[in-house]
Amino acid sequence: MADIKVEHLSKEFGIGPDKVVALEDVNLEASGHVFVSIVGPSGCGKSTFLNVLTGIESPTHGTVSITNDGR
């Protein structure tokens, strides 16, 4: 069983006037045997969130913690 904790997650691309804020202050906590869906319109940050969650992208701010108790 895994525990996932996301705290104050933000992800920005670019700098200055070209900066795009893909995620801003996202919080999530899920543990145990749960099913979680991430839904929203195109361009709202779903893929970016999953990329940060899996380590493909690094967060600009905030933390992602995934723990596993060995089961």
C-alpha positions as CSV (number, residue, x, y, z in Angstrom):
1,M,0.0,0.0,0.0
2,A,1.4,3.4,-1.0
3,D,0.8,6.8,0.6
4,I,1.0,9.9,-1.7
5,K,1.3,13.4,-0.2
6,V,1.5,16.5,-2.4
7,E,2.0,19.8,-0.6
8,H,1.8,23.3,-2.1
9,L,3.0,22.0,-5.5
10,S,3.6,24.6,-8.2
11,K,5.2,24.2,-11.6
12,E,6.2,27.0,-13.9
13,F,7.7,27.0,-17.3
14,G,9.8,29.8,-18.7
15,I,10.7,33.2,-17.1
16,G,9.6,36.8,-17.2
17,P,6.7,37.7,-19.5
18,D,6.9,34.2,-21.2
19,K,6.3,32.4,-17.9
20,V,3.5,29.8,-17.9
21,V,2.1,28.7,-14.5
22,A,1.0,25.1,-15.1
23,L,0.2,24.2,-11.5
24,E,-0.3,26.5,-8.5
25,D,-0.6,25.4,-4.9
26,V,-1.8,21.9,-5.5
27,N,-2.4,19.7,-2.4
28,L,-3.4,16.0,-2.4
29,E,-3.2,13.2,0.1
30,A,-4.2,9.6,-0.8
31,S,-3.4,6.4,1.1
32,G,-4.6,2.9,1.1
33,H,-6.4,1.2,-1.7
34,V,-8.1,4.1,-3.4
35,F,-8.8,5.0,-7.0
36,V,-8.1,8.6,-7.9
37,S,-9.1,10.3,-11.2
38,I,-7.7,13.6,-12.4
39,V,-10.1,15.4,-14.7
40,G,-10.2,18.8,-16.3
41,P,-10.2,20.6,-19.7
42,S,-7.3,20.4,-22.1
43,G,-4.3,22.5,-20.9
44,C,-5.2,22.6,-17.2
45,G,-2.1,20.8,-16.0
46,K,-3.2,17.1,-15.7
47,S,-0.2,15.7,-17.5
48,T,2.2,18.2,-15.8
49,F,0.9,17.0,-12.5
50,L,1.5,13.4,-13.3
51,N,4.9,14.2,-14.7
52,V,5.9,15.8,-11.4
53,L,4.3,13.0,-9.4
54,T,6.4,10.4,-11.3
55,G,9.6,12.4,-11.3
56,I,9.7,13.2,-15.0
57,E,9.5,16.9,-14.1
58,S,10.7,18.7,-11.0
59,P,8.4,20.9,-9.1
60,T,9.1,24.7,-9.0
61,H,7.8,24.8,-5.5
62,G,6.3,22.4,-3.0
63,T,6.9,18.7,-2.2
64,V,5.8,15.3,-3.4
65,S,6.2,12.3,-1.1
66,I,5.4,8.7,-2.1
67,T,6.0,6.0,0.5
68,N,5.4,2.3,0.4
69,D,5.0,0.0,3.4
70,G,6.4,-3.0,1.5
71,R,3.2,-4.9,0.7
